[in-house]
Amino acid sequence: MKTALCALLCAAALFSMPVAAENHDYPNKPITLVVPFPAGSPTDTAARIAAQILTDQLNQTVVVDYKSGASGTIASRHIARAEPDGYTLLATSSSTHVAAPAVMSLPYDAEKDFTAISPVARTDIVVVGRSDLSATNLKDLIETIRSKPGGLTYASSGEGTVLHLSGALFEAGIGGQLVHVPYRGAAPAAVDLIGGQVDLMFDTVSNVRQNVLNGRLKAYAVLSHERAKALPDVPSVDELGLAHLSVPTVWLGLMGPAGMSDKVIKTLTDALQKGIKTPAIQERLDGAALQADVLESKAFTERNREARKVYTKLAQESGLAINKK
C-alpha cells in the first residue's frame, strides 16, 4: 500500500514539475529570437532592440539567429513547429503574418499556428527611387510609369512581403505597370537601388531614411495619411490627394508558437512595456527611425486580423495573388 502511494505521489510530482518551472522560473535558460530576413534589415534592427530589452529586463541571455529565405516562410514554419515554451520566438514583421497570408498559400496558418506576443516598433512605407531618376515628384513619377508600361523596375524584400504588396498596390492604384525584382531582404535590395541596378523601392522609412537624407536616394511620398517624423520634408499621399494609395503601417515584433502559456506571454510583454520606455532604448529607436509600439497579446492579435482584412481586400481589388489557392 505504501509502495503504491509513494509511486502515485512521485508520478504526481513528476507531472507537476514542468508546470511549476513554467509558472515560476521562466526564463531559466537563454531565449532565441529567430529573424526571417538578413542582417541589416529593419526586422533585424528591431530584433536586436527586443533582445536588449529582454536581456536587461529578464536578466537572461537572448540570442539572435537568422533563417532567411522564401520571403520569411522558412523561419516562420520553424517557429510554428517549435515548443511553445517561450525559448524560441520569431522576431518578424507584418510581412510574414499580415501581408503574405493575403496573397500567398503558406505552409502554416498565420493566426492559428502562432501566438502574437507583441510588436516592438513600427514604421511607414515610403516610395523611393535611385538618385538620378528623372521624375522630380510623385506626380512626375506616376506619369512616367503610366507612359512607359514595364519601363521601370522596383525591388522588394521578397514575394508576398509588405514591400512587394506596397509596390503592387501602388501599380494598381495609379493604373500603371512596373517590373518586380524580389530580393532575399530589404537590405540587399536597397544596396542595388543605390547602385542603380533597379529604379524604385517601396521601402520602410527606417531602412532608407539615412540614404534619403544624404541624397543617395530620392523620396517621393510616404504611403500614409501623415508625414513620417523621420522624413518631415517628404509629403504623404493623403496630402497629395492620393489617399487611396495609403497602406497599413509596418510593425516589427515578436511571435511565438501556438499554445504559449498566458504566464510566459505576460512575462515577455511586461518586459517589453517596461524596457521600451528606457532612455537607452528610445535612443536606439530614434537612431533607427522607428517608433515604439508595444501591445498586449490580444490587442496585437486583433490588429493583425484587421490588417489582414485590409490587405486581402486590396489584393482582391487589384487582382494580386501569388500561388494563392
C-alpha positions as CSV (number, residue, x, y, z in Angstrom):
1,M,0.0,0.0,0.0
2,K,2.8,2.3,1.0
3,T,4.7,1.4,-2.2
4,A,1.7,2.2,-4.4
5,L,1.1,5.5,-2.6
6,C,4.7,6.5,-3.0
7,A,4.6,5.7,-6.7
8,L,1.5,7.8,-7.1
9,L,3.0,10.8,-5.2
10,C,6.2,10.6,-7.3
11,A,4.2,10.5,-10.5
12,A,2.2,13.5,-9.5
13,A,5.4,15.4,-8.6
14,L,6.9,14.4,-11.9
15,F,4.0,15.7,-14.0
16,S,3.8,18.9,-12.0
17,M,7.4,19.9,-12.5
18,P,7.2,21.4,-16.0
19,V,4.2,23.5,-15.0
20,A,6.0,24.8,-11.9
21,A,9.1,25.6,-13.9
22,E,7.0,27.4,-16.5
23,N,5.0,29.3,-13.9
24,H,7.8,30.3,-11.6
25,D,11.2,30.1,-13.3
26,Y,10.8,31.5,-16.8
27,P,13.1,32.3,-18.2
28,N,15.8,30.0,-16.7
29,K,17.8,29.5,-19.9
30,P,18.7,31.6,-23.0
31,I,16.0,32.7,-25.3
32,T,16.5,32.6,-29.1
33,L,14.9,35.2,-31.4
34,V,14.8,33.8,-35.0
35,V,14.9,36.5,-37.7
36,P,13.4,35.6,-41.1
37,F,15.3,38.3,-43.1
38,P,19.1,39.0,-43.5
39,A,21.2,41.1,-41.1
40,G,20.9,44.8,-41.6
41,S,17.2,44.8,-42.3
42,P,14.7,46.8,-40.2
43,T,13.4,43.5,-38.8
44,D,16.9,42.7,-37.7
45,T,17.3,46.1,-36.1
46,A,14.0,45.6,-34.2
47,A,15.0,42.1,-33.2
48,R,18.3,43.4,-31.6
49,I,16.4,46.1,-29.8
50,A,14.0,43.5,-28.5
51,A,16.9,41.3,-27.5
52,Q,18.5,44.1,-25.5
53,I,15.2,44.8,-23.7
54,L,14.6,41.2,-22.8
55,T,18.2,40.7,-21.7
56,D,18.0,43.8,-19.4
57,Q,14.6,43.2,-18.0
58,L,14.7,39.4,-17.6
59,N,18.4,39.1,-16.7
60,Q,18.7,36.3,-19.2
61,T,20.8,35.8,-22.4
62,V,18.9,36.4,-25.6
63,V,20.4,35.1,-28.9
64,V,19.5,36.5,-32.3
65,D,19.6,33.8,-35.0
66,Y,18.9,34.1,-38.8
67,K,16.9,31.8,-41.0
68,S,16.3,34.0,-44.1
69,G,14.7,32.9,-47.4
70,A,11.4,32.2,-49.1
71,S,10.0,35.6,-48.0
72,G,10.3,34.7,-44.4
73,T,8.4,31.4,-44.6
74,I,11.4,29.3,-43.7
75,A,11.8,30.9,-40.3
76,S,8.0,31.2,-39.7
77,R,7.5,27.5,-40.3
78,H,10.4,26.7,-38.0
79,I,8.7,28.7,-35.2
80,A,5.3,27.2,-35.9
81,R,6.8,23.7,-35.2
82,A,8.8,24.8,-32.1
83,E,7.9,24.0,-28.5
84,P,5.6,26.7,-27.1
85,D,7.8,27.2,-24.0
86,G,8.9,30.8,-24.8
87,Y,12.5,29.9,-25.5
88,T,12.3,30.0,-29.3
89,L,10.5,33.1,-30.7
90,L,10.1,34.7,-34.1
91,A,11.3,38.3,-34.5
92,T,9.5,39.3,-37.6
93,S,7.4,42.0,-39.3
94,S,3.9,42.3,-40.7
95,S,5.3,40.9,-44.0
96,T,5.1,37.3,-42.8
97,H,1.9,37.5,-40.7
98,V,-0.2,40.2,-42.4
99,A,0.8,40.7,-46.0
100,A,1.8,37.2,-47.1
101,P,-1.3,35.5,-45.9
102,A,-3.4,37.8,-48.1
103,V,-1.8,36.8,-51.3
104,M,0.1,33.5,-50.8
105,S,-0.6,29.9,-49.9
106,L,1.6,29.3,-46.8
107,P,2.7,26.1,-45.1
108,Y,1.1,27.3,-41.9
109,D,-1.9,29.3,-40.7
110,A,-0.6,32.9,-39.8
111,E,-3.0,33.2,-36.9
112,K,-3.9,29.7,-35.6
113,D,-0.3,28.3,-35.7
114,F,1.2,31.2,-33.7
115,T,1.0,33.3,-30.6
116,A,1.0,37.0,-31.2
117,I,3.2,38.3,-28.4
118,S,3.7,42.0,-29.1
119,P,5.0,44.4,-31.6
120,V,8.2,46.3,-30.6
121,A,8.2,49.1,-33.2
122,R,6.5,50.4,-36.3
123,T,7.4,52.3,-39.4
124,D,5.8,53.6,-42.6
125,I,6.3,52.8,-46.3
126,V,7.9,55.4,-48.5
127,V,8.3,55.5,-52.3
128,V,12.0,56.0,-53.1
129,G,14.0,56.0,-56.4
130,R,17.6,56.0,-57.5
131,S,19.1,59.5,-57.2
132,D,19.4,60.0,-60.9
133,L,15.7,59.1,-61.8
134,S,14.3,61.9,-63.9
135,A,11.0,62.3,-62.1
136,T,11.2,65.1,-59.5
137,N,7.9,64.5,-57.6
138,L,5.2,61.9,-57.2
139,K,3.1,63.3,-60.0
140,D,6.0,63.1,-62.4
141,L,6.8,59.6,-61.3
142,I,3.2,58.4,-61.8
143,E,3.1,60.0,-65.3
144,T,6.4,58.3,-66.2
145,I,5.1,54.9,-65.0
146,R,1.9,55.3,-67.0
147,S,3.6,56.4,-70.2
148,K,6.1,53.5,-70.1
149,P,4.4,50.3,-69.0
150,G,7.0,47.9,-67.7
151,G,9.7,50.5,-68.2
152,L,10.7,50.9,-64.6
153,T,11.7,48.2,-62.1
154,Y,11.1,48.1,-58.3
155,A,12.9,46.0,-55.7
156,S,11.4,44.3,-52.7
157,S,12.4,42.1,-49.8
158,G,10.7,39.1,-51.5
159,E,7.4,37.9,-53.0
160,G,4.4,38.4,-50.7
161,T,6.2,40.8,-48.3
162,V,4.9,44.2,-47.3
163,L,7.4,45.9,-49.7
164,H,6.2,43.8,-52.6
165,L,2.5,44.3,-51.9
166,S,3.0,48.1,-51.4
167,G,4.5,48.2,-54.9
168,A,1.9,46.0,-56.4
169,L,-1.0,48.0,-54.8
170,F,0.7,51.3,-55.9
171,E,0.7,50.0,-59.5
172,A,-3.0,49.1,-59.3
173,G,-3.8,52.4,-57.6
174,I,-2.3,54.5,-60.4
175,G,-3.2,52.2,-63.3
176,G,0.5,51.7,-64.2
177,Q,2.8,48.7,-64.7
178,L,6.2,48.1,-63.0
179,V,8.6,45.1,-63.2
180,H,9.0,43.5,-59.7
181,V,12.5,42.3,-58.7
182,P,12.4,40.3,-55.5
183,Y,15.4,40.0,-53.2
184,R,16.2,38.0,-50.0
185,G,15.7,41.0,-47.8
186,A,15.3,44.8,-47.8
187,A,19.0,45.5,-47.1
188,P,20.4,43.9,-50.3
189,A,17.5,45.4,-52.3
190,A,18.3,48.9,-51.1
191,V,22.0,48.4,-51.9
192,D,21.1,47.6,-55.6
193,L,18.7,50.6,-55.7
194,I,21.5,52.9,-54.6
195,G,23.8,51.3,-57.1
196,G,21.3,51.9,-59.9
197,Q,20.5,48.2,-60.7
198,V,16.8,48.9,-60.0
199,D,14.8,52.1,-60.3
200,L,12.4,52.1,-57.3
201,M,11.5,50.6,-53.9
202,F,8.5,50.8,-51.7
203,D,10.6,50.6,-48.6
204,T,10.3,51.3,-44.9
205,V,11.3,54.8,-43.7
206,S,13.6,53.1,-41.2
207,N,15.5,51.3,-43.9
208,V,16.0,54.3,-46.3
209,R,16.0,57.4,-44.1
210,Q,19.7,57.9,-44.0
211,N,20.2,57.4,-47.7
212,V,17.4,59.8,-48.5
213,L,18.9,62.5,-46.2
214,N,22.3,62.1,-47.7
215,G,21.0,62.3,-51.3
216,R,21.7,58.7,-52.3
217,L,18.0,58.1,-52.8
218,K,15.1,60.3,-53.9
219,A,12.0,60.1,-51.8
220,Y,8.6,60.8,-53.5
221,A,5.9,60.2,-50.9
222,V,5.1,58.3,-47.7
223,L,2.2,55.8,-48.3
224,S,0.4,57.0,-45.2
225,H,-2.2,59.6,-44.1
226,E,0.5,61.6,-42.4
227,R,4.1,62.6,-42.9
228,A,6.8,60.4,-41.2
229,K,8.5,62.0,-38.3
230,A,11.9,60.8,-39.5
231,L,11.3,62.3,-43.0
232,P,9.4,65.5,-42.3
233,D,10.1,67.0,-45.7
234,V,8.5,64.1,-47.6
235,P,4.8,64.5,-48.3
236,S,2.2,61.9,-47.5
237,V,-0.1,60.5,-50.3
238,D,-3.0,61.8,-48.3
239,E,-1.9,65.5,-48.6
240,L,-1.2,64.9,-52.3
241,G,-4.8,63.9,-52.8
242,L,-4.0,60.2,-53.3
243,A,-5.2,58.8,-50.0
244,H,-6.3,55.5,-51.8
245,L,-2.5,54.7,-52.2
246,S,-2.1,54.5,-48.4
247,V,-1.1,51.1,-46.9
248,P,-1.1,49.9,-43.3
249,T,1.8,50.8,-41.1
250,V,4.5,48.1,-40.9
251,W,5.1,46.6,-37.4
252,L,8.2,44.8,-36.2
253,G,7.7,42.4,-33.3
254,L,7.6,39.0,-31.7
255,M,5.6,35.9,-32.5
256,G,5.7,32.5,-30.8
257,P,4.3,29.0,-31.5
258,A,0.7,28.5,-30.8
259,G,-0.1,27.3,-27.2
260,M,2.2,29.5,-25.2
261,S,1.0,30.0,-21.6
262,D,-0.5,33.3,-20.5
263,K,2.2,33.5,-17.8
264,V,5.1,33.4,-20.3
265,I,3.3,35.8,-22.7
266,K,2.8,38.3,-19.8
267,T,6.4,38.0,-18.7
268,L,7.5,38.9,-22.2
269,T,5.0,41.7,-22.8
270,D,5.7,43.2,-19.3
271,A,9.4,43.3,-20.0
272,L,8.8,44.9,-23.4
273,Q,6.5,47.5,-22.0
274,K,8.9,48.5,-19.2
275,G,12.1,48.3,-21.4
276,I,10.7,50.3,-24.3
277,K,10.4,53.4,-22.1
278,T,14.1,53.5,-21.1
279,P,16.3,56.3,-22.5
280,A,18.8,53.8,-24.0
281,I,16.1,52.0,-26.0
282,Q,14.4,55.3,-27.0
283,E,17.8,56.5,-28.3
284,R,18.2,53.3,-30.4
285,L,14.6,53.6,-31.8
286,D,15.2,57.2,-32.8
287,G,18.5,56.3,-34.4
288,A,16.8,53.6,-36.4
289,A,13.9,55.9,-37.4
290,L,11.5,53.5,-35.6
291,Q,8.5,54.4,-33.3
292,A,7.9,52.4,-30.1
293,D,4.9,50.1,-30.4
294,V,4.1,47.6,-27.7
295,L,0.7,46.0,-27.2
296,E,-0.9,43.2,-25.1
297,S,-1.2,39.9,-26.9
298,K,-4.9,40.1,-27.5
299,A,-4.7,43.6,-29.0
300,F,-1.8,42.5,-31.2
301,T,-3.8,39.5,-32.5
302,E,-6.8,41.7,-33.3
303,R,-4.7,44.3,-35.1
304,N,-3.1,41.6,-37.3
305,R,-6.6,40.2,-38.0
306,E,-7.9,43.6,-39.1
307,A,-4.8,44.4,-41.2
308,R,-5.0,41.1,-43.0
309,K,-8.6,42.0,-44.0
310,V,-7.3,45.3,-45.4
311,Y,-4.5,43.6,-47.4
312,T,-6.8,40.9,-48.6
313,K,-9.4,43.4,-49.8
314,L,-6.7,45.5,-51.6
315,A,-5.2,42.4,-53.1
316,Q,-8.6,41.1,-54.4
317,E,-9.4,44.6,-55.8
318,S,-6.1,44.7,-57.7
319,G,-6.2,41.0,-58.7
320,L,-2.9,40.2,-56.9
321,A,-2.3,36.6,-56.0
322,I,1.0,34.6,-55.7
323,N,0.4,30.9,-55.6
324,K,-2.8,31.5,-53.8
325,K,-5.1,28.6,-53.8
